[in-house]
Amino acid sequence: MKKIVILGLMGLMWLTGSRVQAQSFTYGVRAGLGLATMKDDLSTKSPLLGVNVGGYVSYHFTETESMLAELFYLQTGLNLTRRGCDYRNVFEKSTDLSIQTGYYHAWYLQLPLLVGFRYELPVRQAGHVLGVFAGPAVSYGLFGSYGERMVHPGSPDRNTNYDIAIDGTKADQRVFNHLNRFDLSAIVGISYEREKFTFSFHIDYGFLATSESDDILRIIEGSAEGNPVFAQIPNGHNTAYMFSVAYQLGKF
């Protein structure tokens, strides 16, 4: 993991054409909470408690000929993140009523590659720094749980009322047996620094569909004749709104 972090940071520095100087790196830990949800056409969604926990390494342009360059920094790291949602759909067509409920709770290992801008406020007491940051992030799914239930209240027949994971096997309950493991997202945020602490808020929007199959987050409707119709709506995308606190451990 350490090699991944270093390679990611060196890649960012290569893109900027910057030389590494002594005492330009800082590192620390970060923890955050927020709301994780899904962007799609689900009629009802309940967000989960999103989690971000990990460490970071930043490169600051402290020894350059340009004063403007010193306002920018590059940052990478590794985060353990929690994403997912609870969802509910009600489908009514003619006299047929169906209710679909489910959830997915997934944990990812995330590698962000960020570019940030810092500006120290010109106030009497020094050390108040505002900032903005943005960049891509790559996530790999580690573990989680998944469940889905479709119920037809007017039909007592077990064949028309099914459970996935709720009454299923352990393999059914593993979320990445149903979802894609990889995600590519964009992170945009703002920050406030005071001494060794950094408080930030960011939005993490995923671009890759969570699933390419018909098992999760797909509408199943009953036609007037009673035949099932699979409506190919767009798949969901992970989205999170996170508040974080970071603490700088040192420099190297």
Backbone as CSV, one residue per row, in Angstrom:
resi,resn,N_x,N_y,N_z,CA_x,CA_y,CA_z,C_x,C_y,C_z
1,MET,0.823,-1.196,0.000,0.000,0.000,0.000,0.869,1.263,0.000
2,LYS,1.959,1.224,0.741,2.854,2.378,0.790,3.399,2.685,-0.590
3,LYS,3.743,1.640,-1.370,4.257,1.847,-2.719,3.198,2.498,-3.602
4,ILE,1.922,2.105,-3.427,0.854,2.677,-4.235,0.727,4.169,-3.966
5,VAL,0.787,4.544,-2.677,0.685,5.955,-2.304,1.821,6.758,-2.906
6,ILE,3.069,6.256,-2.780,4.231,6.968,-3.294,4.166,7.103,-4.811
7,LEU,3.785,6.023,-5.503,3.687,6.083,-6.961,2.622,7.065,-7.403
8,GLY,1.497,7.082,-6.694,0.446,8.028,-7.043,0.892,9.464,-6.883
9,LEU,1.576,9.770,-5.789,2.062,11.123,-5.559,3.132,11.513,-6.561
10,MET,4.049,10.599,-6.873,5.086,10.896,-7.850,4.491,11.132,-9.237
11,GLY,3.393,10.410,-9.534,2.726,10.635,-10.810,2.141,12.036,-10.900
12,LEU,1.562,12.502,-9.805,1.038,13.858,-9.793,2.151,14.885,-9.978
13,MET,3.275,14.668,-9.319,4.384,15.605,-9.443,4.950,15.596,-10.863
14,TRP,4.962,14.437,-11.488,5.438,14.347,-12.868,4.541,15.154,-13.800
15,LEU,3.236,15.120,-13.548,2.315,15.873,-14.383,2.547,17.370,-14.270
16,THR,3.009,17.829,-13.112,3.233,19.260,-12.923,4.647,19.681,-13.302
17,GLY,5.538,18.714,-13.532,6.908,19.034,-13.882,7.696,19.619,-12.733
18,SER,7.337,19.288,-11.497,7.990,19.872,-10.337,9.110,18.990,-9.834
19,ARG,10.147,19.622,-9.243,11.243,18.898,-8.607,10.946,18.724,-7.128
20,VAL,11.309,17.561,-6.564,11.117,17.306,-5.146,12.181,18.046,-4.353
21,GLN,11.774,18.790,-3.340,12.683,19.516,-2.485,12.541,19.009,-1.054
22,ALA,13.588,19.179,-0.243,13.559,18.756,1.148,12.471,19.505,1.904
23,GLN,11.877,18.828,2.875,10.862,19.404,3.747,9.631,19.883,2.977
24,SER,9.337,19.277,1.814,8.163,19.651,1.040,7.006,18.678,1.242
25,PHE,7.245,17.556,1.892,6.211,16.564,2.123,5.647,16.679,3.534
26,THR,4.345,16.547,3.657,3.697,16.403,4.958,2.831,15.155,4.909
27,TYR,2.587,14.564,6.064,1.757,13.369,6.113,0.928,13.389,7.392
28,GLY,-0.169,12.636,7.353,-1.041,12.616,8.520,-2.150,11.611,8.368
29,VAL,-3.129,11.718,9.255,-4.280,10.806,9.274,-5.551,11.627,9.104
30,ARG,-6.596,10.951,8.645,-7.868,11.626,8.392,-9.018,10.695,8.744
31,ALA,-10.098,11.258,9.297,-11.310,10.501,9.577,-12.514,11.380,9.267
32,GLY,-13.553,10.785,8.699,-14.715,11.575,8.329,-15.998,10.775,8.335
33,LEU,-17.116,11.491,8.501,-18.450,10.916,8.461,-19.325,11.761,7.551
34,GLY,-20.372,11.152,7.014,-21.282,11.893,6.152,-22.414,11.020,5.673
35,LEU,-22.979,11.371,4.529,-24.089,10.637,3.941,-23.640,9.965,2.657
36,ALA,-23.895,8.669,2.553,-23.630,7.911,1.333,-24.968,7.513,0.728
37,THR,-25.109,7.694,-0.578,-26.368,7.374,-1.223,-26.117,6.949,-2.657
38,MET,-27.190,6.855,-3.444,-27.119,6.363,-4.809,-27.800,7.352,-5.736
39,LYS,-27.152,7.685,-6.842,-27.751,8.532,-7.859,-28.343,7.653,-8.953
40,ASP,-29.698,7.571,-8.993,-30.370,6.798,-10.036,-31.847,7.149,-10.013
41,ASP,-32.680,6.286,-10.578,-34.111,6.560,-10.692,-34.947,5.852,-9.631
42,LEU,-34.342,5.430,-8.543,-35.114,4.796,-7.477,-36.125,5.783,-6.901
43,SER,-37.340,5.311,-6.642,-38.375,6.219,-6.166,-38.127,6.662,-4.739
44,THR,-37.587,5.797,-3.908,-37.330,6.138,-2.509,-35.963,5.612,-2.111
45,LYS,-35.116,6.483,-1.564,-33.792,6.073,-1.108,-33.564,6.609,0.295
46,SER,-32.902,5.824,1.112,-32.492,6.255,2.437,-30.969,6.222,2.486
47,PRO,-30.321,7.358,2.731,-28.861,7.348,2.759,-28.316,6.596,3.955
48,LEU,-27.107,6.084,3.783,-26.387,5.417,4.866,-25.410,6.383,5.514
49,LEU,-24.883,5.962,6.650,-23.796,6.692,7.276,-22.521,6.390,6.498
50,GLY,-22.016,7.376,5.759,-20.772,7.208,5.023,-19.580,7.383,5.942
51,VAL,-18.498,6.665,5.632,-17.296,6.694,6.463,-16.071,6.854,5.575
52,ASN,-15.129,7.681,5.993,-13.810,7.808,5.373,-12.763,7.769,6.473
53,VAL,-11.873,6.790,6.440,-10.793,6.689,7.425,-9.519,6.326,6.674
54,GLY,-8.432,7.047,6.936,-7.192,6.712,6.250,-6.069,7.683,6.545
55,GLY,-5.069,7.657,5.676,-3.921,8.530,5.811,-3.645,9.250,4.509
56,TYR,-2.845,10.307,4.593,-2.553,11.104,3.405,-1.085,11.515,3.387
57,VAL,-0.608,11.837,2.187,0.714,12.427,1.980,0.533,13.586,1.020
58,SER,1.073,14.757,1.385,0.941,15.948,0.548,2.319,16.459,0.142
59,TYR,2.392,16.991,-1.079,3.606,17.653,-1.551,3.300,19.129,-1.733
60,HIS,4.070,19.985,-1.053,3.878,21.429,-1.111,5.015,22.066,-1.910
61,PHE,4.675,23.025,-2.758,5.652,23.703,-3.602,6.285,24.850,-2.809
62,THR,7.084,24.492,-1.825,7.623,25.500,-0.911,8.938,26.105,-1.382
63,GLU,9.595,25.493,-2.342,10.898,26.004,-2.788,10.905,26.172,-4.303
64,THR,10.025,27.039,-4.764,9.944,27.324,-6.189,10.193,28.813,-6.417
65,GLU,10.453,29.164,-7.664,10.684,30.556,-8.000,9.383,31.334,-8.126
66,SER,8.274,30.638,-8.233,6.977,31.284,-8.396,6.229,31.323,-7.065
67,MET,5.816,32.520,-6.637,5.029,32.644,-5.409,3.641,32.032,-5.598
68,LEU,3.138,32.072,-6.841,1.831,31.493,-7.109,1.860,29.988,-6.931
69,ALA,2.941,29.340,-7.376,3.051,27.888,-7.261,3.026,27.433,-5.803
70,GLU,3.511,28.281,-4.887,3.550,27.905,-3.477,2.162,27.809,-2.853
71,LEU,1.160,28.325,-3.547,-0.210,28.238,-3.044,-0.849,26.884,-3.355
72,PHE,-0.216,26.100,-4.225,-0.787,24.821,-4.634,-0.094,23.661,-3.919
73,TYR,-0.800,22.542,-3.842,-0.216,21.326,-3.294,-0.846,20.122,-3.982
74,LEU,-0.172,18.991,-3.899,-0.656,17.713,-4.428,-0.837,16.753,-3.268
75,GLN,-1.858,15.919,-3.348,-2.126,15.014,-2.226,-2.654,13.674,-2.713
76,THR,-2.210,12.632,-2.051,-2.732,11.297,-2.282,-2.777,10.581,-0.934
77,GLY,-3.160,9.320,-0.947,-3.272,8.554,0.293,-4.100,7.316,0.076
78,LEU,-4.502,6.688,1.150,-5.388,5.529,1.101,-6.495,5.714,2.125
79,ASN,-7.725,5.474,1.701,-8.881,5.602,2.585,-9.703,4.322,2.574
80,LEU,-10.247,3.968,3.714,-11.271,2.936,3.805,-12.608,3.658,3.848
81,THR,-13.467,3.410,2.853,-14.710,4.158,2.730,-15.914,3.222,2.762
82,ARG,-17.014,3.729,3.302,-18.279,2.999,3.312,-19.264,3.716,2.396
83,ARG,-19.864,2.954,1.465,-20.819,3.499,0.521,-22.030,2.575,0.432
84,GLY,-23.127,3.098,-0.159,-24.312,2.272,-0.334,-25.580,3.049,-0.093
85,CYS,-26.707,2.328,0.061,-27.988,2.950,0.370,-29.014,1.865,0.698
86,ASP,-30.137,2.287,1.259,-31.344,1.466,1.384,-32.342,2.006,0.359
87,TYR,-33.149,1.140,-0.226,-34.054,1.626,-1.255,-35.389,0.896,-1.203
88,ARG,-36.415,1.538,-1.796,-37.768,0.972,-1.827,-38.467,1.490,-3.077
89,ASN,-39.097,0.585,-3.815,-39.887,0.934,-4.986,-41.264,0.295,-4.883
90,VAL,-42.279,1.031,-5.283,-43.643,0.505,-5.355,-44.094,0.608,-6.801
91,PHE,-44.477,-0.534,-7.382,-44.917,-0.594,-8.777,-46.398,-0.982,-8.808
92,GLU,-47.179,-0.154,-9.463,-48.618,-0.431,-9.543,-49.049,-0.291,-10.995
93,LYS,-49.620,-1.371,-11.530,-50.097,-1.354,-12.905,-51.385,-2.160,-12.966
94,SER,-52.454,-1.501,-13.360,-53.771,-2.125,-13.348,-54.083,-2.565,-11.919
95,THR,-54.372,-3.832,-11.713,-54.681,-4.323,-10.368,-53.481,-4.993,-9.708
96,ASP,-52.341,-4.955,-10.361,-51.150,-5.635,-9.848,-50.284,-4.651,-9.068
97,LEU,-49.894,-5.029,-7.845,-49.064,-4.200,-6.989,-47.831,-4.987,-6.570
98,SER,-46.673,-4.377,-6.735,-45.424,-5.014,-6.326,-44.623,-4.011,-5.496
99,ILE,-43.937,-4.530,-4.481,-43.096,-3.704,-3.619,-41.703,-4.310,-3.590
100,GLN,-40.726,-3.511,-3.948,-39.326,-3.942,-3.951,-38.574,-3.150,-2.888
101,THR,-37.943,-3.845,-1.956,-37.104,-3.193,-0.949,-35.744,-3.875,-0.936
102,GLY,-34.729,-3.123,-0.560,-33.400,-3.721,-0.524,-32.378,-2.781,0.068
103,TYR,-31.166,-3.233,0.108,-30.064,-2.442,0.632,-28.759,-2.985,0.067
104,TYR,-27.746,-2.129,0.076,-26.391,-2.622,-0.106,-25.462,-1.720,0.698
105,HIS,-24.613,-2.356,1.473,-23.635,-1.690,2.327,-22.266,-2.212,1.911
106,ALA,-21.426,-1.348,1.373,-20.163,-1.797,0.782,-18.997,-0.975,1.325
107,TRP,-17.863,-1.645,1.525,-16.627,-1.001,1.967,-15.611,-1.079,0.839
108,TYR,-14.966,0.070,0.570,-13.997,0.185,-0.518,-12.653,0.680,0.027
109,LEU,-11.585,0.318,-0.677,-10.271,0.918,-0.481,-10.105,1.956,-1.577
110,GLN,-9.901,3.211,-1.193,-9.904,4.316,-2.158,-8.543,5.005,-2.217
111,LEU,-8.101,5.289,-3.437,-6.857,6.027,-3.689,-7.205,7.333,-4.391
112,PRO,-7.175,8.479,-3.689,-7.437,9.769,-4.340,-6.150,10.396,-4.866
113,LEU,-6.272,11.185,-5.920,-5.159,11.942,-6.504,-5.645,13.385,-6.665
114,LEU,-5.302,14.248,-5.709,-5.918,15.561,-5.603,-4.923,16.686,-5.866
115,VAL,-5.445,17.778,-6.385,-4.722,19.037,-6.511,-5.460,20.060,-5.646
116,GLY,-4.724,20.760,-4.783,-5.343,21.708,-3.875,-4.758,23.102,-3.981
117,PHE,-5.534,24.081,-3.530,-5.115,25.482,-3.491,-5.350,26.004,-2.094
118,ARG,-4.320,26.598,-1.474,-4.387,27.109,-0.108,-4.148,28.612,-0.111
119,TYR,-4.923,29.313,0.724,-4.755,30.763,0.833,-4.871,31.162,2.300
120,GLU,-3.803,31.736,2.836,-3.814,32.176,4.230,-4.495,33.540,4.327
121,LEU,-5.499,33.623,5.179,-6.261,34.856,5.302,-5.392,35.978,5.871
122,PRO,-5.495,37.175,5.317,-4.685,38.307,5.792,-5.303,38.961,7.027
123,VAL,-5.310,38.219,8.115,-5.867,38.728,9.362,-4.744,38.901,10.377
124,ARG,-5.079,39.592,11.495,-4.054,39.923,12.480,-3.404,38.673,13.035
125,GLN,-4.200,37.655,13.349,-3.649,36.408,13.886,-3.381,35.453,12.729
126,ALA,-2.114,35.153,12.504,-1.750,34.309,11.365,-2.158,32.857,11.593
127,GLY,-2.230,32.123,10.489,-2.469,30.685,10.590,-3.855,30.222,10.223
128,HIS,-4.706,31.128,9.706,-6.033,30.740,9.236,-5.964,30.538,7.722
129,VAL,-6.097,29.301,7.277,-5.884,28.973,5.868,-7.142,28.342,5.283
130,LEU,-7.646,28.923,4.209,-8.772,28.356,3.467,-8.247,27.655,2.220
131,GLY,-8.984,26.667,1.744,-8.521,25.944,0.574,-9.639,25.287,-0.203
132,VAL,-9.325,24.916,-1.425,-10.205,24.112,-2.271,-9.359,22.997,-2.860
133,PHE,-9.979,21.876,-3.168,-9.255,20.753,-3.752,-10.175,19.950,-4.653
134,ALA,-9.583,19.250,-5.597,-10.358,18.451,-6.544,-9.437,17.433,-7.194
135,GLY,-10.051,16.357,-7.697,-9.277,15.342,-8.402,-10.016,14.023,-8.473
136,PRO,-9.461,13.074,-9.208,-10.090,11.756,-9.336,-9.716,10.840,-8.175
137,ALA,-10.477,9.763,-8.043,-10.186,8.738,-7.047,-10.576,7.385,-7.621
138,VAL,-9.761,6.380,-7.342,-10.024,5.004,-7.764,-10.352,4.178,-6.532
139,SER,-11.437,3.408,-6.588,-11.864,2.603,-5.450,-11.957,1.130,-5.827
140,TYR,-11.605,0.272,-4.868,-11.690,-1.180,-5.052,-12.520,-1.766,-3.911
141,GLY,-13.569,-2.490,-4.252,-14.464,-3.054,-3.252,-13.831,-4.185,-2.456
142,LEU,-13.966,-4.124,-1.137,-13.386,-5.139,-0.264,-14.435,-6.121,0.252
143,PHE,-15.486,-5.618,0.892,-16.499,-6.501,1.476,-17.765,-5.687,1.728
144,GLY,-18.834,-6.367,2.115,-20.100,-5.698,2.400,-21.241,-6.683,2.364
145,SER,-22.463,-6.175,2.521,-23.654,-7.027,2.549,-24.710,-6.477,1.605
146,TYR,-25.589,-7.387,1.126,-26.593,-7.033,0.138,-27.860,-7.828,0.397
147,GLY,-29.000,-7.181,0.239,-30.275,-7.875,0.371,-31.339,-7.215,-0.480
148,GLU,-32.248,-8.016,-1.027,-33.332,-7.480,-1.838,-34.563,-8.363,-1.678
149,ARG,-35.727,-7.728,-1.620,-36.987,-8.470,-1.461,-38.032,-7.876,-2.392
150,MET,-38.727,-8.752,-3.110,-39.849,-8.342,-3.945,-41.103,-9.042,-3.421
151,VAL,-42.124,-8.254,-3.132,-43.357,-8.800,-2.556,-44.540,-8.356,-3.410
152,HIS,-45.439,-9.308,-3.687,-46.710,-9.039,-4.360,-47.807,-9.267,-3.329
153,PRO,-48.296,-8.207,-2.687,-49.246,-8.382,-1.581,-50.500,-9.162,-1.961
154,GLY,-50.952,-9.068,-3.218,-52.177,-9.748,-3.613,-51.993,-11.208,-3.940
155,SER,-50.757,-11.711,-3.889,-50.497,-13.095,-4.261,-49.758,-13.813,-3.141
156,PRO,-50.372,-14.819,-2.536,-49.693,-15.565,-1.471,-48.701,-16.604,-1.993
157,ASP,-48.631,-16.760,-3.326,-47.765,-17.772,-3.904,-46.297,-17.423,-3.641
158,ARG,-45.563,-18.355,-3.044,-44.161,-18.134,-2.725,-43.336,-17.832,-3.963
159,ASN,-43.707,-18.384,-5.108,-42.938,-18.183,-6.327,-42.973,-16.734,-6.814
160,THR,-43.958,-15.961,-6.380,-44.049,-14.565,-6.789,-43.589,-13.616,-5.691
161,ASN,-43.100,-14.174,-4.585,-42.563,-13.366,-3.491,-41.191,-13.913,-3.141
162,TYR,-40.152,-13.216,-3.552,-38.826,-13.785,-3.412,-37.925,-12.904,-2.549
163,ASP,-36.951,-13.538,-1.947,-35.940,-12.850,-1.157,-34.568,-13.190,-1.733
164,ILE,-33.710,-12.206,-1.806,-32.308,-12.415,-2.147,-31.490,-11.992,-0.945
165,ALA,-30.657,-12.858,-0.449,-29.762,-12.598,0.681,-30.503,-12.631,2.017
166,ILE,-31.729,-12.100,2.087,-32.444,-12.111,3.358,-32.632,-13.547,3.840
167,ASP,-33.064,-14.429,2.943,-33.170,-15.855,3.255,-32.165,-16.667,2.448
168,GLY,-31.215,-15.992,1.817,-30.308,-16.679,0.916,-29.065,-17.202,1.593
169,THR,-28.137,-17.663,0.777,-26.885,-18.207,1.283,-25.910,-17.084,1.604
170,LYS,-24.786,-17.430,2.224,-23.762,-16.432,2.522,-23.193,-15.825,1.251
171,ALA,-23.125,-16.632,0.192,-22.644,-16.105,-1.084,-23.606,-15.045,-1.616
172,ASP,-24.921,-15.238,-1.433,-25.900,-14.247,-1.868,-25.748,-12.942,-1.094
173,GLN,-25.319,-13.044,0.146,-25.229,-11.867,1.000,-23.975,-11.039,0.747
174,ARG,-23.014,-11.564,0.019,-21.790,-10.820,-0.263,-22.071,-9.808,-1.367
175,VAL,-21.876,-8.550,-1.035,-22.320,-7.492,-1.925,-21.599,-7.524,-3.268
176,PHE,-20.319,-7.909,-3.297,-19.585,-7.859,-4.561,-19.768,-9.119,-5.397
177,ASN,-20.699,-9.974,-4.994,-21.206,-10.994,-5.898,-22.314,-10.423,-6.781
178,HIS,-22.754,-9.200,-6.467,-23.815,-8.542,-7.223,-23.376,-7.211,-7.825
179,LEU,-22.368,-6.585,-7.252,-21.932,-5.269,-7.705,-20.528,-5.317,-8.285
180,ASN,-20.204,-4.309,-9.091,-18.843,-4.167,-9.596,-17.908,-3.754,-8.461
181,ARG,-16.717,-4.309,-8.448,-15.750,-3.968,-7.402,-15.086,-2.618,-7.631
182,PHE,-14.917,-2.227,-8.883,-14.164,-1.017,-9.183,-15.099,0.180,-9.336
183,ASP,-14.606,1.325,-8.889,-15.335,2.570,-9.093,-14.321,3.675,-9.375
184,LEU,-14.705,4.599,-10.206,-13.900,5.776,-10.523,-14.756,6.995,-10.222
185,SER,-14.257,7.853,-9.352,-15.067,8.978,-8.912,-14.297,10.284,-9.006
186,ALA,-15.029,11.391,-8.874,-14.453,12.726,-8.819,-14.725,13.303,-7.426
187,ILE,-13.700,13.917,-6.843,-13.813,14.520,-5.517,-13.617,16.027,-5.652
188,VAL,-14.520,16.799,-5.045,-14.433,18.254,-5.015,-14.746,18.705,-3.597
189,GLY,-13.898,19.588,-3.028,-14.146,19.990,-1.657,-13.523,21.313,-1.279
190,ILE,-13.835,21.738,-0.052,-13.279,22.952,0.538,-12.687,22.592,1.891
191,SER,-11.760,23.423,2.385,-11.080,23.093,3.635,-10.744,24.347,4.428
192,TYR,-10.511,24.136,5.709,-10.032,25.186,6.610,-8.925,24.586,7.469
193,GLU,-7.758,25.216,7.472,-6.606,24.724,8.228,-6.295,25.661,9.392
194,ARG,-5.967,25.044,10.511,-5.524,25.791,11.681,-4.481,24.959,12.402
195,GLU,-3.234,25.426,12.365,-2.107,24.690,12.925,-2.026,23.314,12.258
196,LYS,-2.087,22.218,13.017,-1.939,20.890,12.416,-3.273,20.242,12.033
197,PHE,-4.373,20.926,12.273,-5.686,20.371,11.963,-6.227,20.958,10.663
198,THR,-6.902,20.107,9.881,-7.599,20.529,8.676,-9.026,19.990,8.713
199,PHE,-9.991,20.886,8.602,-11.402,20.517,8.563,-11.891,20.704,7.129
200,SER,-12.576,19.706,6.605,-12.960,19.776,5.193,-14.337,19.179,4.953
201,PHE,-14.925,19.609,3.856,-16.168,19.030,3.346,-15.951,18.732,1.873
202,HIS,-16.330,17.531,1.429,-16.171,17.206,0.020,-17.315,16.345,-0.481
203,ILE,-17.506,16.396,-1.786,-18.473,15.549,-2.492,-17.689,14.528,-3.299
204,ASP,-18.090,13.268,-3.199,-17.443,12.159,-3.909,-18.487,11.545,-4.838
205,TYR,-18.346,11.767,-6.143,-19.341,11.291,-7.112,-18.744,10.212,-7.992
206,GLY,-19.326,9.025,-7.953,-18.851,7.909,-8.764,-19.392,7.952,-10.182
207,PHE,-18.547,7.544,-11.133,-18.935,7.557,-12.541,-19.269,6.171,-13.087
208,LEU,-18.816,5.105,-12.427,-19.060,3.756,-12.939,-20.330,3.184,-12.330
209,ALA,-21.123,2.523,-13.168,-22.360,1.902,-12.684,-22.040,0.816,-11.668
210,THR,-22.841,0.747,-10.627,-22.599,-0.259,-9.599,-22.842,-1.670,-10.100
211,SER,-23.716,-1.813,-11.103,-24.022,-3.146,-11.613,-24.393,-3.064,-13.083
212,GLU,-24.034,-4.097,-13.841,-24.394,-4.165,-15.254,-25.432,-5.248,-15.520
213,SER,-25.933,-5.857,-14.468,-26.907,-6.948,-14.638,-28.292,-6.502,-14.201
214,ASP,-29.236,-7.421,-14.176,-30.624,-7.089,-13.869,-31.015,-7.435,-12.438
215,ASP,-30.026,-7.693,-11.552,-30.418,-8.177,-10.233,-30.609,-7.060,-9.219
216,ILE,-29.904,-5.942,-9.351,-30.010,-4.900,-8.342,-30.309,-3.553,-8.990
217,LEU,-31.155,-2.779,-8.329,-31.497,-1.432,-8.757,-32.091,-1.398,-10.158
218,ARG,-32.787,-2.462,-10.524,-33.509,-2.496,-11.787,-34.997,-2.630,-11.483
219,ILE,-35.818,-1.898,-12.191,-37.261,-1.962,-11.965,-37.822,-3.240,-12.586
220,ILE,-38.659,-3.943,-11.823,-39.384,-5.105,-12.340,-40.871,-4.774,-12.240
221,GLU,-41.537,-4.623,-13.373,-42.935,-4.231,-13.394,-43.803,-5.408,-13.846
222,GLY,-45.063,-5.385,-13.420,-46.044,-6.351,-13.930,-46.914,-5.677,-14.959
223,SER,-46.971,-6.245,-16.141,-47.801,-5.653,-17.183,-49.268,-5.965,-16.910
224,ALA,-50.143,-5.380,-17.702,-51.580,-5.602,-17.504,-51.942,-7.060,-17.666
225,GLU,-51.184,-7.810,-18.487,-51.460,-9.233,-18.690,-50.779,-10.089,-17.627
226,GLY,-50.023,-9.478,-16.734,-49.367,-10.246,-15.683,-47.987,-10.731,-16.053
227,ASN,-47.471,-10.345,-17.210,-46.137,-10.771,-17.616,-45.098,-9.779,-17.094
228,PRO,-43.980,-10.261,-16.546,-42.971,-9.341,-16.022,-42.270,-8.584,-17.139
229,VAL,-41.990,-7.336,-16.894,-41.275,-6.484,-17.841,-40.076,-5.888,-17.119
230,PHE,-38.894,-6.092,-17.662,-37.679,-5.529,-17.084,-37.424,-4.167,-17.737
231,ALA,-37.570,-3.121,-16.967,-37.344,-1.771,-17.484,-35.862,-1.433,-17.339
232,GLN,-35.194,-1.171,-18.435,-33.752,-0.940,-18.422,-33.441,0.515,-18.052
233,ILE,-33.637,0.847,-16.810,-33.297,2.181,-16.334,-31.791,2.257,-16.094
234,PRO,-31.232,3.465,-16.029,-29.794,3.579,-15.766,-29.416,2.995,-14.415
235,ASN,-28.275,2.348,-14.354,-27.794,1.822,-13.085,-27.360,2.951,-12.164
236,GLY,-27.257,2.618,-10.866,-26.914,3.613,-9.869,-25.427,3.935,-9.845
237,HIS,-25.108,5.093,-9.265,-23.735,5.547,-9.092,-23.532,5.958,-7.639
238,ASN,-22.427,5.528,-7.033,-22.115,5.895,-5.659,-21.927,7.399,-5.530
239,THR,-22.491,7.977,-4.482,-22.324,9.388,-4.179,-22.220,9.557,-2.675
240,ALA,-21.345,10.453,-2.220,-21.186,10.686,-0.787,-20.908,12.161,-0.530
241,TYR,-21.400,12.628,0.618,-21.176,13.995,1.096,-20.514,13.863,2.462
242,MET,-19.236,14.258,2.553,-18.430,13.906,3.720,-17.829,15.128,4.416
243,PHE,-17.875,15.089,5.762,-17.128,16.014,6.610,-15.955,15.249,7.212
244,SER,-14.750,15.832,7.156,-13.550,15.136,7.622,-12.688,16.048,8.480
245,VAL,-11.921,15.416,9.360,-10.913,16.106,10.156,-9.586,15.371,9.931
246,ALA,-8.550,16.129,9.556,-7.227,15.569,9.331,-6.241,16.170,10.341
247,TYR,-5.253,15.369,10.704,-4.226,15.831,11.634,-2.858,15.536,11.034
248,GLN,-2.032,16.572,10.933,-0.693,16.419,10.369,0.245,15.816,11.406
249,LEU,0.826,14.683,11.061,1.736,13.989,11.980,3.177,14.485,11.865
250,GLY,3.581,14.922,10.656,4.958,15.368,10.517,5.320,15.708,9.095
251,LYS,6.632,15.893,8.858,7.182,16.232,7.555,8.350,15.295,7.243
252,PHE,8.636,15.182,5.949,9.842,14.456,5.542,10.294,14.905,4.171
